[in-house]
Amino acid sequence: MNDLFDTPAYKLARKNDPETSKQSAEQLDVNYWEKKVLETIKAFGEVGCISDDVLHAMSEARYSTVTARYKQLKEKNLVKIDHRKRKADSGRQQFIMWATEYYREDINALPEVS
């Protein structure tokens, strides 16, 4: 399971980002933060959580440190997101996230029409 948390630093900064961003990416303990974010999402179980829930639970972490981990966790198939949303503190809707082992497809969902 440790292999899942070996995100290389080059994936944390874009090619056109300033050099300071690339240096920060190399210094950040991404593996630690990925594990912490995943643990937090897991704590919500089958109910799932929105980003606001994770940010409230991880109030010691910076917004960008937390939210930047979602993409890698989804790519590693550790977190699932579908069409379902909940209202956030802002009043806007945020996608619900589940740790993969707690994810259950919404059997009542209608297929989206494009």
C-alpha positions in Angstrom: 0.0 0.0 0.0 2.9 2.4 0.4 3.4 2.5 -3.3 0.0 4.3 -3.6 1.5 7.2 -1.6 4.6 7.7 -3.7 3.5 10.8 -5.7 6.5 12.3 -7.5 7.1 16.0 -7.0 6.9 16.7 -10.8 3.2 16.0 -10.6 2.6 18.8 -8.1 3.7 21.7 -10.2 2.9 22.6 -13.8 5.6 23.0 -16.4 5.0 26.7 -16.6 4.8 27.3 -12.9 7.4 29.6 -11.3 10.6 27.9 -9.9 9.4 28.7 -6.4 6.3 26.5 -6.9 8.5 23.7 -8.1 10.7 24.0 -5.1 7.7 24.0 -2.8 6.4 20.9 -4.4 9.6 19.1 -3.7 9.6 20.2 -0.1 6.0 19.3 0.7 5.5 15.9 2.3 2.8 14.9 -0.2 2.6 11.3 1.0 1.8 12.5 4.5 -0.9 14.8 3.3 -2.5 12.3 0.9 -2.7 9.8 3.8 -4.2 12.5 6.1 -6.8 13.6 3.6 -7.7 10.0 2.8 -8.1 9.1 6.5 -10.4 12.1 6.9 -12.6 11.1 3.9 -12.7 7.5 5.3 -13.9 8.8 8.6 -17.2 9.9 6.9 -17.9 6.3 5.9 -20.9 5.6 3.6 -22.3 9.1 4.1 -19.4 10.6 2.3 -18.2 14.2 2.6 -17.8 17.4 0.6 -14.6 19.4 0.5 -16.0 21.8 3.3 -16.3 18.7 5.6 -12.7 17.7 5.0 -11.4 21.3 5.5 -13.3 21.6 8.8 -12.0 18.3 10.0 -8.5 19.3 9.0 -8.5 22.8 10.2 -4.7 22.6 11.0 -4.0 22.3 7.2 -4.0 25.0 4.6 -6.8 25.0 2.0 -4.5 24.4 -0.9 -2.6 21.6 0.9 -5.9 19.7 1.4 -7.7 20.3 -1.9 -4.7 19.6 -4.1 -4.7 16.0 -2.7 -8.1 15.1 -4.1 -6.9 14.7 -7.7 -4.2 12.2 -6.8 -6.5 10.3 -4.5 -9.0 10.0 -7.4 -6.4 9.0 -9.9 -5.2 6.3 -7.5 -8.8 5.0 -7.2 -8.7 5.6 -3.4 -11.6 8.2 -3.6 -14.8 8.1 -5.6 -16.9 11.0 -6.8 -20.0 10.8 -9.0 -22.8 13.2 -9.8 -24.1 13.6 -6.3 -23.7 16.9 -4.5 -24.4 18.6 -1.2 -24.8 22.3 -0.2 -21.5 23.8 1.0 -21.1 26.6 3.5 -21.1 29.1 0.7 -24.6 27.9 -0.4 -23.1 26.4 -3.6 -23.1 22.7 -4.3 -20.0 20.5 -3.9 -19.5 17.0 -5.1 -19.6 14.3 -2.5 -16.5 12.1 -2.0 -16.2 8.6 -0.6 -13.3 6.5 0.2 -13.5 3.7 -2.4 -14.4 1.0 0.1 -17.5 3.0 1.2 -18.7 4.1 -2.2 -22.1 2.8 -3.3 -23.5 3.7 -6.7 -26.7 5.7 -6.6 -29.2 3.2 -8.0 -32.0 5.9 -8.1 -30.0 8.3 -10.2 -31.2 9.2 -13.6 -28.7 9.2 -16.4 -27.6 12.7 -17.3 -28.9 14.0 -20.6 -26.5 16.1 -22.6 
